[in-house]
């Protein structure tokens, strides 16, 4: 769901959409959200998440993630920025270079986008499985700014520079580098790409990129450059450390008895899901809840398995879950649930797999897509959760 200030509150109230748009900012509000409350006894999973500022799946009761549970990653440290003197510069292959203060940016057309932010390493190991959050972002569309600047014909790429910087050694010499990432011109021209200054209705905090960050719905968080200071339009590929050397996935594919290896830049998110909560209801039913997300491709469904091993066996059946269709947007996660009517005592593994409408299926750990991946980024393997009943 994407809302613009040009859409009236009254019209949304009439359509029912405002109940989703406003209610999900802070509290559960739908019948489905009530199901994931504390109406049963929460059973803790045995694969306990470590301490740290990130989403605790067993505490997930809201469609939007509270700001204090949203993870934060920096590569060159958190810079100190004076908003009174800060400016955003747009230059390169444009006809009219721009320099804007934060007040001038906030005075532009305002837009809200609901989008799930996920670190590309989320789920790579048991200690890092909550680097994700579903957030309402507020800002101004980048597309309009580029249009105003006037993109020259030769342009093909847009580079985003943050204020954070560090000395990097490149070919045995030292160079001062700002953190930077790029997108193709085509990807930047989506009206959903924002220059954001609010999250969940509040100003960005320093750890989340204040005063301005890039929001690229459907892409891993590495593309969402924080502490944004400069946008440069170019006619060639940008190959900095975090485009050409780091955040590059090495993945193999078996062909005619040989392994073909390729390197690809981390970009759009993969289809993924996780079982987040287990509640024992008054009638003895075990109710499982979780979330699934994609790069914006519609979610076709989520299935669940309940098994005695963390590995799938031929006798294991995939069971269809119920998707929450009341709380949805193109770039946000979708909640799902499943009721185990007559649970048996013992140690069990609960695992989910999501499928999108293009037929892409969340892979098992021993599938080729994961088994032949040599880097931890883009870890979308199925995640068995262990539970004692």
C-alpha positions as CSV (number, residue, x, y, z in Angstrom):
1,X,0.0,0.0,0.0
2,X,1.3,3.4,-1.0
3,X,-0.3,6.6,0.2
4,X,0.1,10.1,-1.1
5,X,-0.8,13.4,0.7
6,X,-3.0,14.0,-2.4
7,X,-5.4,11.2,-1.2
8,X,-7.9,12.6,1.3
9,X,-8.4,11.0,4.7
10,X,-12.2,11.0,4.0
11,X,-11.9,9.1,0.8
12,X,-9.8,6.4,2.5
13,X,-12.2,6.2,5.4
14,X,-15.0,5.5,2.9
15,X,-13.0,2.8,1.2
16,X,-11.9,1.2,4.5
17,X,-8.2,1.6,3.5
18,X,-7.5,4.2,6.2
19,X,-8.1,1.5,8.9
20,X,-5.1,-0.2,7.5
21,X,-3.1,2.9,6.8
22,X,-3.6,4.5,10.2
23,X,-4.2,1.6,12.6
24,X,-1.1,-0.3,11.7
25,X,1.2,2.5,12.8
26,X,1.3,1.5,16.4
27,X,-1.2,-1.2,17.5
28,X,-2.7,-4.4,16.2
29,X,-6.2,-3.7,14.8
30,X,-7.5,-6.4,12.5
31,X,-9.1,-9.7,13.5
32,X,-5.9,-11.4,12.3
33,X,-3.8,-9.1,14.5
34,X,-5.9,-10.0,17.5
35,X,-5.1,-13.7,16.9
36,X,-1.4,-13.0,17.3
37,X,-1.9,-11.3,20.7
38,X,-1.6,-13.0,24.1
39,X,-4.8,-15.0,24.0
40,X,-2.8,-18.2,24.4
41,X,0.4,-19.2,26.2
42,X,3.5,-18.3,24.3
43,X,5.8,-21.3,23.9
44,X,9.4,-20.2,23.4
45,X,11.4,-21.7,20.6
46,X,14.6,-23.5,21.7
47,X,16.7,-21.7,19.1
48,X,16.8,-18.5,21.2
49,X,17.8,-15.3,19.5
50,X,20.8,-13.5,21.1
51,X,20.6,-10.1,22.8
52,X,21.0,-7.1,20.6
53,X,18.9,-4.3,19.0
54,X,17.0,-6.2,16.4
55,X,13.5,-7.7,15.9
56,X,12.7,-10.4,18.4
57,X,10.4,-12.7,16.4
58,X,8.5,-14.1,19.5
59,X,7.5,-10.5,20.4
60,X,6.1,-9.7,17.0
61,X,2.5,-8.7,17.5
62,X,2.3,-5.7,15.2
63,X,2.5,-5.4,11.4
64,X,4.7,-2.4,11.7
65,X,8.0,-2.8,13.6
66,X,8.4,-0.3,16.5
67,X,11.4,2.0,15.9
68,X,13.3,0.7,18.9
69,X,13.3,-2.8,17.4
70,X,14.6,-1.9,14.0
71,X,18.2,-2.9,13.4
72,X,20.9,-0.5,12.3
73,X,24.1,-1.2,10.4
74,X,26.9,1.2,9.5
75,X,30.0,0.5,7.5
76,X,32.1,3.6,8.2
77,X,30.6,4.5,11.6
78,X,27.8,7.0,12.4
79,X,28.7,10.5,11.2
80,X,27.9,13.7,13.1
81,X,25.7,15.9,10.9
82,X,24.5,19.5,11.6
83,X,21.1,19.7,10.0
84,X,21.3,23.5,9.9
85,X,24.2,23.4,7.4
86,X,23.4,20.0,5.7
87,X,22.6,20.0,2.1
88,X,21.8,17.4,-0.6
89,X,23.7,17.9,-3.8
90,X,22.4,16.4,-7.1
91,X,24.9,16.7,-10.0
92,X,26.7,14.7,-12.7
93,X,24.9,14.2,-16.0
94,X,22.1,16.6,-15.3
95,X,21.1,19.8,-17.0
96,X,20.4,21.7,-13.8
97,X,22.4,20.7,-10.7
98,X,20.5,21.1,-7.4
99,X,21.5,21.8,-3.8
100,X,18.7,21.5,-1.3
101,X,18.3,21.9,2.5
102,X,16.3,19.5,4.5
103,X,13.5,22.0,4.8
104,X,13.4,22.4,1.0
105,X,13.1,18.6,0.7
106,X,10.3,18.4,3.3
107,X,8.4,21.1,1.4
108,X,8.3,18.9,-1.7
109,X,5.5,16.4,-2.5
110,X,5.2,14.1,0.4
111,X,4.6,10.3,0.0
112,X,4.3,7.3,2.4
113,X,5.5,3.9,1.4
114,X,5.2,0.8,3.5
115,X,8.3,-1.4,2.9
116,X,10.2,-4.1,4.7
117,X,13.8,-3.3,5.4
118,X,16.1,-6.3,5.6
119,X,19.8,-6.7,6.0
120,X,21.2,-8.9,3.2
121,X,22.9,-11.0,5.8
122,X,19.8,-11.6,7.8
123,X,19.4,-15.3,8.6
124,X,22.9,-16.2,7.6
125,X,23.5,-17.7,11.1
126,X,21.5,-18.2,14.3
127,X,23.0,-15.1,15.9
128,X,21.7,-12.8,13.1
129,X,18.1,-13.6,12.3
130,X,16.2,-10.4,13.4
131,X,17.9,-7.8,11.1
132,X,14.6,-6.9,9.5
133,X,11.6,-4.6,10.1
134,X,8.4,-3.5,8.4
135,X,8.2,0.3,8.4
136,X,6.1,3.2,7.1
137,X,8.5,5.5,5.4
138,X,7.8,9.1,4.6
139,X,9.7,11.3,2.2
140,X,9.6,12.7,-1.3
141,X,10.0,10.7,-4.5
142,X,13.4,10.7,-6.0
143,X,12.0,10.5,-9.5
144,X,10.6,14.0,-9.3
145,X,13.9,15.4,-8.2
146,X,15.7,13.8,-11.1
147,X,13.1,15.1,-13.5
148,X,13.6,18.6,-12.2
149,X,17.3,18.4,-12.6
150,X,16.9,17.1,-16.2
151,X,18.8,13.8,-17.0
152,X,21.1,14.0,-19.9
153,X,20.8,11.4,-22.7
154,X,24.0,9.6,-21.9
155,X,23.0,8.8,-18.3
156,X,22.6,5.2,-17.3
157,X,23.4,5.0,-13.5
158,X,22.7,7.0,-10.4
159,X,25.2,6.9,-7.5
160,X,24.3,7.7,-3.8
161,X,26.9,9.0,-1.4
162,X,26.6,9.0,2.4
163,X,28.3,11.4,4.8
164,X,30.1,8.4,6.5
165,X,33.7,8.0,5.4
166,X,36.9,6.1,5.9
167,X,40.4,5.7,4.5
168,X,40.4,2.6,2.2
169,X,43.5,1.0,0.7
170,X,43.0,0.5,-3.1
171,X,45.9,-1.1,-5.0
172,X,48.3,-0.4,-2.2
173,X,47.4,3.3,-1.9
174,X,45.1,5.1,0.6
175,X,42.0,6.9,-0.5
176,X,39.3,8.7,1.6
177,X,36.0,7.0,0.6
178,X,32.4,7.9,1.4
179,X,30.1,4.9,1.7
180,X,28.2,4.7,-1.6
181,X,26.0,2.5,-3.7
182,X,24.4,2.8,-7.1
183,X,21.3,1.9,-9.0
184,X,20.5,1.7,-12.6
185,X,18.7,4.7,-14.0
186,X,15.7,2.5,-14.6
187,X,15.5,1.3,-11.0
188,X,15.7,4.9,-9.7
189,X,12.8,6.1,-11.8
190,X,10.2,4.1,-9.8
191,X,8.0,6.6,-8.0
192,X,8.3,4.3,-4.9
193,X,12.0,5.2,-4.4
194,X,12.1,7.8,-1.7
195,X,14.3,10.4,-0.1
196,X,13.0,9.6,3.3
197,X,13.1,11.7,6.5
198,X,10.5,9.8,8.7
199,X,9.9,6.3,9.8
200,X,6.6,5.2,11.4
201,X,5.5,8.9,11.6
202,X,8.6,10.0,13.5
203,X,11.8,11.8,12.3
204,X,14.6,9.5,11.4
205,X,17.1,8.9,14.3
206,X,20.8,9.4,13.8
207,X,21.3,5.6,13.7
208,X,18.8,5.3,10.9
209,X,20.3,7.9,8.6
210,X,19.0,11.3,9.7
211,X,18.5,13.8,8.2
212,X,17.9,11.9,5.0
213,X,18.2,8.4,3.7
214,X,17.4,6.5,0.5
215,X,14.5,4.0,0.6
216,X,14.5,1.4,-2.2
217,X,11.5,-0.8,-1.7
218,X,12.0,-4.4,-2.7
219,X,15.8,-4.2,-2.3
220,X,18.1,-5.3,0.5
221,X,19.0,-2.6,3.0
222,X,22.6,-2.2,1.6
223,X,21.0,-0.2,-1.2
224,X,19.2,2.1,1.2
225,X,22.1,4.6,1.6
226,X,21.9,6.5,5.0
227,X,23.1,10.0,5.8
228,X,22.7,10.9,2.2
229,X,24.6,14.0,1.0
230,X,25.2,13.6,-2.8
231,X,23.5,12.0,-5.8
232,X,25.5,11.8,-9.0
233,X,24.2,10.7,-12.4
234,X,26.7,8.9,-14.5
235,X,27.1,7.1,-17.8
236,X,29.0,4.0,-16.5
237,X,29.0,1.4,-13.8
238,X,30.0,2.5,-10.3
239,X,32.4,-0.1,-8.8
240,X,33.3,1.0,-5.2
241,X,34.2,-1.4,-2.4
242,X,30.5,-2.0,-1.6
243,X,29.5,-2.5,-5.2
244,X,32.3,-4.4,-6.8
245,X,34.2,-6.1,-4.0
246,X,31.9,-6.4,-1.0
247,X,28.2,-7.4,-1.1
248,X,29.0,-9.6,-4.1
249,X,27.4,-13.0,-3.9
250,X,29.4,-16.0,-5.1
251,X,27.1,-18.8,-6.2
252,X,27.7,-22.0,-8.2
253,X,25.5,-24.0,-10.5
254,X,26.0,-27.6,-11.6
255,X,26.1,-28.0,-15.4
256,X,27.2,-31.1,-17.2
257,X,29.3,-32.3,-14.3
258,X,31.0,-29.0,-13.8
259,X,30.4,-26.2,-11.3
260,X,29.9,-22.8,-13.0
261,X,30.6,-20.0,-10.6
262,X,29.2,-16.5,-10.9
263,X,29.5,-13.2,-8.9
264,X,26.5,-11.0,-8.6
265,X,25.9,-7.7,-6.8
266,X,23.4,-7.9,-3.9
267,X,20.3,-6.2,-5.0
268,X,16.6,-7.1,-4.9
269,X,15.3,-9.2,-1.9
270,X,14.7,-13.0,-2.2
271,X,11.4,-14.8,-1.4
272,X,11.6,-15.7,2.3
273,X,9.6,-16.5,5.4
274,X,10.0,-17.5,9.0
275,X,7.9,-19.0,11.8
276,X,7.9,-16.3,14.5
277,X,5.6,-17.3,17.3
278,X,3.9,-20.4,18.8
279,X,0.8,-20.0,21.1
280,X,-0.9,-22.8,23.0
281,X,-4.6,-22.1,22.9
282,X,-7.1,-23.0,25.6
283,X,-8.4,-26.0,23.7
284,X,-4.9,-27.4,23.3
285,X,-4.4,-26.2,19.7
286,X,-0.9,-24.9,18.8
287,X,-1.2,-21.8,16.7
288,X,1.9,-20.8,14.7
289,X,2.4,-17.3,13.3
290,X,5.1,-16.0,10.9
291,X,5.9,-13.5,8.2
292,X,6.8,-13.8,4.5
293,X,8.2,-11.2,2.2
294,X,9.5,-10.8,-1.4
295,X,11.1,-8.2,-3.7
296,X,7.6,-6.8,-4.5
297,X,6.5,-9.8,-6.5
298,X,3.1,-10.9,-5.1
299,X,3.2,-13.7,-2.6
300,X,1.5,-16.9,-3.9
301,X,1.5,-18.7,-0.6
302,X,3.3,-20.0,2.5
303,X,3.5,-23.7,3.6
304,X,4.5,-25.2,6.9
305,X,6.0,-28.5,8.0
306,X,6.0,-30.0,11.5
307,X,8.7,-32.7,11.7
308,X,11.0,-34.5,14.2
309,X,14.2,-33.5,12.4
310,X,15.7,-30.3,11.1
311,X,16.0,-32.1,7.8
312,X,13.1,-32.9,5.4
313,X,12.2,-36.5,4.8
314,X,10.1,-38.1,2.0
315,X,7.2,-38.6,4.5
316,X,7.1,-34.9,5.5
317,X,4.0,-33.1,4.1
318,X,3.8,-29.4,3.3
319,X,0.7,-27.8,4.8
320,X,-1.0,-24.7,3.5
321,X,-1.1,-21.7,5.9
322,X,-3.7,-18.9,6.2
323,X,-2.4,-15.6,4.8
324,X,-3.5,-12.4,6.3
325,X,-4.9,-10.4,3.4
326,X,-6.1,-7.5,5.5
327,X,-2.6,-6.1,6.2
328,X,-0.7,-6.0,2.9
329,X,1.3,-3.8,0.7
330,X,3.5,-4.6,-2.3
331,X,6.8,-4.2,-0.5
332,X,5.8,-5.3,3.0
333,X,5.8,-8.7,4.7
334,X,2.6,-10.7,4.9
335,X,1.6,-12.5,8.1
336,X,0.6,-16.2,8.0
337,X,-0.8,-18.6,10.5
338,X,-1.4,-22.4,11.0
339,X,-3.3,-24.3,13.7
340,X,-2.0,-27.7,14.8
341,X,-5.2,-29.1,16.2
342,X,-3.8,-32.2,18.1
343,X,-0.1,-31.6,18.9
344,X,1.9,-34.5,20.2
345,X,4.4,-34.2,23.0
346,X,8.0,-34.1,22.1
347,X,10.7,-32.1,20.4
348,X,9.5,-30.7,17.0
349,X,10.9,-28.6,14.2
350,X,8.6,-26.1,12.6
351,X,9.7,-24.7,9.2
352,X,8.0,-22.6,6.6
353,X,8.6,-21.9,2.9
354,X,7.2,-19.1,0.8
355,X,6.5,-19.1,-2.9
356,X,5.9,-16.0,-5.1
357,X,3.7,-15.8,-8.2
358,X,6.7,-16.2,-10.5
359,X,7.2,-19.7,-9.1
360,X,10.3,-18.9,-7.0
361,X,10.3,-21.1,-3.9
362,X,12.2,-20.4,-0.7
363,X,15.0,-23.1,-0.8
364,X,15.9,-25.7,1.8
365,X,19.4,-25.5,3.3
366,X,20.7,-28.4,1.1
367,X,19.2,-27.1,-2.2
368,X,21.8,-26.2,-4.8
369,X,20.9,-22.5,-4.5
370,X,22.1,-22.5,-0.9
371,X,24.6,-25.3,-0.9
372,X,26.7,-23.8,-3.7
373,X,26.5,-20.3,-2.3
374,X,29.9,-19.2,-0.8
375,X,29.0,-15.9,0.7
376,X,26.6,-15.2,3.5
377,X,24.6,-12.5,1.8
378,X,21.2,-13.2,0.4
379,X,20.6,-16.0,2.9
380,X,17.0,-17.0,2.2
381,X,17.1,-20.7,3.1
382,X,14.2,-22.2,5.1
383,X,14.7,-21.8,8.8
384,X,13.6,-24.7,11.1
385,X,12.5,-23.5,14.5
386,X,12.8,-26.1,17.4
387,X,10.0,-26.4,19.9
388,X,9.3,-28.6,22.8
389,X,5.6,-29.5,23.2
